[in-house]
């Protein structure tokens, strides 16, 4: 028996594959409400040859999809971006966030949106993670999950030239503290082990390849250990992902985006999940983009969406 409120799924960029992967997964989304445009949903279902019954009540069969209608500004054409529909995308996020904060929804699962077209519409937008962080006044940590492998990031969407300057002792302490807290409360881990990467090759080679490990990362880890957080490192990033290390690690804390995520996506691309820690709500997401060339083709893979829904359910149950 379901003991939690429905999960809200935002359909993302209506011209992309968000609608496709939702429609392909109808039978497995009975505890979900999809926030999207009604006409776009019906048209994409017809294009894909999928039987669809839309309802604003809980779904009762494998063809019913519970939905919350938010209209687009212009007609949606699969694969064709239109900046006029960017406000629709943001309105879906706002609806999901309001409903989750008030308890009408138990979590948010986001299908992919297109940051470029939202910016083309005149809205400064850097991504779901930053949007939810700003609208809840939260400091957040991006965590990617593929099976038992979890990779969190100290910095996210920064040019590589800006990463070293962004890594501070205080940043590491704040982010790892959030990671430890949410691994306990949202993943049910009693004393998670967090392996922290160095910034430089070979974790700096005792200062010969950079001093960030000695002057910033090691002091931060010492303080975290004094706070009772189970951390180790700084580890060379080229060896921490070996299996004999990962089997004793609950999460790897990487210093920058392309230090940790290529390995994780190699392990689980198509089934990996992005989840935002530090929010007052649960939010998970697919690990891929809008794939405009696949929209309406029937060739999109719904694996990451289903994994994101499953992870949201796991986090909900861990908090019950």
C-alpha positions in Angstrom: 0.0 0.0 0.0 1.4 3.4 -1.0 2.0 5.6 2.1 3.4 8.7 0.4 2.1 11.5 -1.8 2.6 11.2 -5.6 5.9 12.0 -7.2 5.9 15.0 -9.6 7.5 14.5 -12.9 8.3 17.6 -14.9 8.4 16.8 -18.6 11.1 19.3 -19.4 11.7 20.7 -22.9 8.5 19.7 -24.8 10.3 19.3 -28.1 12.7 16.8 -26.6 12.5 13.2 -25.5 11.1 14.0 -22.1 7.5 13.3 -23.4 8.8 10.1 -25.1 10.4 8.5 -22.1 7.4 9.4 -19.9 4.9 7.9 -22.3 7.0 4.8 -22.8 7.0 4.3 -19.0 3.3 4.8 -18.3 2.7 1.4 -16.7 5.4 2.1 -14.1 4.4 5.6 -13.1 1.2 4.9 -11.2 2.5 6.8 -8.1 3.4 9.8 -10.3 1.8 13.0 -11.6 3.3 14.3 -14.9 3.3 18.1 -15.2 3.1 19.0 -18.9 0.9 20.3 -21.7 -2.1 18.1 -22.5 -2.1 18.6 -26.2 1.6 17.9 -26.5 1.2 14.7 -24.5 -1.7 13.5 -26.6 0.1 14.3 -29.9 3.3 12.7 -28.9 1.5 9.5 -27.8 -0.2 9.4 -31.2 3.1 9.9 -32.9 4.6 7.1 -30.9 1.6 4.8 -31.3 1.1 4.6 -27.5 -2.4 4.2 -26.0 -2.9 7.0 -23.6 -5.7 7.9 -21.1 -5.0 11.2 -19.3 -6.6 11.7 -15.9 -6.3 14.2 -13.0 -7.1 11.4 -10.6 -4.7 8.5 -9.5 -4.0 6.2 -12.5 -6.0 2.9 -12.3 -4.6 1.0 -15.3 -1.5 0.6 -17.4 -2.6 3.2 -20.0 -3.7 5.9 -17.6 -1.3 8.8 -16.8 -2.1 11.2 -14.0 -1.2 14.7 -15.1 -1.3 18.4 -14.1 -1.9 20.5 -17.2 0.3 23.5 -17.8 -0.2 24.8 -21.4 2.6 25.7 -23.8 2.5 29.1 -25.5 2.8 27.6 -29.0 2.3 24.2 -30.6 5.0 21.7 -29.9 6.8 20.0 -32.8 9.0 17.1 -31.8 12.7 18.0 -32.3 12.1 21.7 -33.0 13.0 24.1 -30.2 10.8 27.2 -29.7 11.9 29.9 -27.2 8.3 30.8 -26.8 7.7 27.6 -24.7 10.5 28.4 -22.2 8.1 30.0 -19.8 6.0 26.7 -19.9 9.1 24.8 -18.9 9.8 27.1 -16.0 6.1 27.1 -14.9 6.2 23.3 -14.7 9.3 23.5 -12.4 7.6 26.1 -10.2 4.4 24.0 -9.9 6.5 20.9 -9.0 8.5 22.9 -6.4 5.5 24.5 -4.8 3.6 21.2 -4.5 6.6 19.4 -3.1 7.3 22.1 -0.5 3.6 21.9 0.6 3.5 18.1 0.7 1.1 17.7 -2.3 4.0 15.8 -4.0 6.6 13.7 -2.2 9.5 14.4 -4.6 10.4 15.9 -8.0 11.7 13.9 -10.9 12.9 16.0 -13.8 13.1 15.1 -17.4 15.7 16.9 -19.5 15.3 20.6 -20.4 17.3 22.7 -22.9 19.3 25.4 -21.1 20.2 27.2 -24.4 16.7 27.8 -25.5 15.6 29.2 -22.1 18.5 31.6 -22.3 17.5 32.4 -25.9 14.1 33.4 -24.4 15.9 36.1 -22.3 15.9 34.1 -19.1 19.3 33.7 -17.3 19.3 29.9 -16.6 22.1 27.6 -15.7 20.2 24.4 -14.9 17.8 22.6 -12.7 20.2 22.3 -9.8 20.9 26.0 -9.5 17.2 26.9 -10.1 16.0 24.8 -7.2 18.9 25.9 -5.0 18.0 29.6 -5.7 14.3 29.1 -5.2 14.7 27.3 -1.8 17.7 29.4 -0.6 19.7 26.3 -0.3 23.3 25.3 -0.7 23.4 22.1 -2.7 25.6 19.3 -3.8 25.2 17.5 -7.1 25.3 13.7 -6.7 25.3 11.2 -9.6 24.3 7.6 -8.9 24.9 4.5 -11.0 24.0 1.4 -9.1 26.2 1.4 -6.0 28.6 4.0 -7.3 27.9 7.6 -6.1 29.9 10.6 -7.2 29.4 14.1 -5.6 31.0 17.3 -6.9 32.7 20.1 -5.1 32.2 22.4 -8.2 29.8 21.9 -11.1 29.6 23.9 -14.3 32.8 25.9 -14.2 35.5 26.3 -16.8 38.5 24.2 -15.9 40.6 27.4 -15.6 38.3 28.6 -12.7 38.3 25.3 -10.7 41.4 25.7 -8.6 40.4 29.2 -7.4 37.0 27.9 -6.4 38.3 25.1 -4.2 38.5 26.4 -0.6 38.7 24.7 2.8 35.3 26.1 3.7 33.7 24.9 0.4 34.9 21.4 1.0 33.7 21.4 4.6 30.3 22.7 3.7 29.8 20.4 0.7 31.0 17.2 2.4 28.9 18.0 5.5 25.8 18.2 3.2 26.8 15.0 1.5 27.2 13.1 4.8 23.9 14.4 6.1 21.9 13.4 3.0 23.6 10.0 2.7 22.3 9.3 6.2 18.8 10.8 5.8 18.0 10.1 2.2 20.0 6.9 1.6 19.7 5.3 5.0 23.5 4.9 5.5 24.4 5.0 9.2 28.1 6.1 8.9 28.9 6.6 5.2 32.5 6.5 4.1 33.3 9.4 1.7 36.5 9.2 -0.3 37.7 12.7 -1.3 39.7 13.2 -4.5 42.8 15.4 -4.8 42.7 18.3 -7.2 46.0 17.6 -9.0 47.4 14.5 -10.7 48.6 11.9 -8.1 46.9 14.1 -5.4 49.7 16.6 -5.8 52.8 14.3 -5.3 53.5 15.7 -1.8 53.4 19.3 -3.2 55.5 18.7 -6.3 52.4 18.8 -8.6 50.5 21.5 -6.7 49.9 22.5 -3.1 46.1 22.5 -2.9 46.1 19.1 -1.3 48.4 20.1 1.5 47.1 23.7 2.1 43.4 23.2 1.4 42.1 19.7 1.1 44.0 17.9 3.9 43.1 20.6 6.6 39.5 20.4 5.5 39.4 16.6 5.9 41.0 16.9 9.3 38.3 19.2 10.5 35.6 17.0 9.0 37.0 14.0 10.8 36.9 16.0 14.1 33.2 16.6 13.4 32.6 12.8 13.2 32.4 12.5 9.5 34.0 9.4 8.0 36.3 10.8 5.3 39.5 9.7 3.7 41.9 11.2 1.2 42.9 13.2 -0.7 43.0 10.2 -3.1 44.5 10.3 -6.6 41.5 10.5 -8.9 43.0 8.0 -11.4 42.9 5.2 -8.8 40.0 5.9 -6.4 37.6 4.4 -8.9 39.3 1.0 -8.9 36.9 -1.6 -7.7 38.9 -2.6 -4.6 38.6 1.1 -3.4 34.9 1.5 -4.4 33.8 -1.6 -2.5 34.7 0.2 0.7 33.3 3.6 -0.3 29.8 5.0 -0.1 30.5 8.1 -2.2 33.4 9.7 -4.0 33.7 13.5 -3.6 35.3 14.8 -6.8 36.8 18.3 -7.1 35.3 19.1 -10.5 32.7 17.9 -13.1 35.0 16.0 -15.5 37.1 14.5 -12.7 34.4 12.2 -11.5 31.5 12.1 -13.9 33.1 10.5 -17.0 33.9 7.4 -14.9 30.4 7.2 -13.5 28.8 7.7 -16.9 31.0 5.0 -18.3 29.8 2.7 -15.6 26.1 3.5 -16.0 25.2 5.8 -18.8 21.5 5.5 -19.6 20.8 4.2 -16.2 22.5 6.8 -14.0 20.6 9.3 -12.0 21.4 12.9 -11.0 20.1 13.9 -7.5 20.4 17.2 -5.7 21.4 17.1 -2.1 21.0 19.9 0.4 17.5 20.8 -0.7 14.5 20.7 1.7 12.9 18.4 -0.8 13.8 15.3 -2.8 14.8 15.9 -6.4 16.2 13.4 -8.9 16.8 13.6 -12.6 17.8 11.7 -15.7 21.5 11.8 -16.6 21.0 12.8 -20.2 19.9 15.7 -22.4 16.9 16.4 -24.6 18.1 14.4 -27.6 16.1 16.4 -30.1 17.0 14.1 -32.9 15.3 11.2 -31.2 12.1 13.0 -30.1 9.0 11.3 -31.6 11.1 8.5 -33.1 10.3 5.8 -30.6 14.1 5.2 -30.2 14.6 7.0 -26.9 15.7 4.9 -23.9 13.6 5.4 -20.7 16.1 3.6 -18.5 17.4 6.7 -16.7 13.9 8.1 -16.1 12.9 4.9 -14.4 16.1 4.8 -12.4 15.4 8.4 -11.3 11.9 7.5 -10.2 13.2 4.4 -8.3 15.8 6.5 -6.6 13.2 9.1 -5.6 11.1 6.3 -4.1 14.1 5.0 -2.2 14.8 8.4 -0.7 11.1 8.9 0.2 11.0 5.6 2.0 14.3 6.3 3.8 12.7 9.4 5.3 9.4 7.7 6.3 
